[in-house]
């Protein structure tokens, strides 16, 4: 319990430190661009493929359940609501955690191990501002975009499955989506959640990497810790946010 | 240069997906769908009527339930309906009823247009309303009340001619 509090406190202080060094400076734009590329743009394939398969399988399973009640026309409703409210932000965040947060933590851990962070300090360059802030911001920016990609591919995959494989009427599918998914309550919520997840995940990953023990084991432990804690935090925060919103 | 192209494509893809999603699978069209005006209606019982339930004339959706609140003095439900102006003006003596889609389906409000020449404007009230039919009450009346179960029994016996 005590250890948990100490960790949470350290995480919070690190977050404050990142916030206090957010002011832009020379060269920070290109650092940020580079990070958005490696964290966000290169996560698109896995997120898109993951989204498409989630849509396919949810359409299949939802259809099986709904036909027992003779309500297969509500498939669009089922898919849209569960995707925008829970699955889209959570699964995109979990994929992002495995794909991007691990690399963030490993990079920072290696920088710590190879004394690059100390070298930056020696040159009077704030390592948080130079190495941590671009990664944090990149995670914050990339996560909602990746969630949009995930949801788009899932809805598309679901429609392919529903219309081409299961033989549902496409008009019913899209009308059910448009009739039941609210722009602000459901669709907007996906983006609020994903922004929170992006901030928390990149905070955990950069914290773990930045404070890694300067050994090879330390780096690997930091990477594992970032992914494990990040995934747990996403699931926990998702419950908390869902409970808050409704 | 490589990063700029990658990030640009990434952000473009993200916004494209978000826009396509918003237009293909949310209610953004009905929100953007032209001018609307709101009217209110009082009901003594809403049943399962929810926010955003459809408002229909002749089965065609012309609006939705915008808000539901309770009148603290009369204990009536005051429902505010947002109607599309494109659906045409409604006569002031139109009637609103809460119906059910199918036997156990969703509640919706059905409007029967009246014959007056004056039209309902923004903020007006639909006076003639019919509350939701609660299935349990109907079943209860049918089983126990011979169709009159909810009314208190008269003090004197009913004339024998009235009951078959």
Interface residues (C-beta under 8 A of the other chain):
Chain A: X30 X33 X34 X36 X37 X40 X41 X42 X44 X76 X80 X142 X144 X145 X146 X148 X149 X151 X152 X153 X155 X174 X177 X178 X179 X181 X182 X183 X186 X187 X191
Chain B: X2 X3 X4 X6 X7 X9 X10 X11 X13 X14 X15 X17 X18 X20 X21 X22 X24 X25 X26 X27 X28 X29 X30 X31 X52
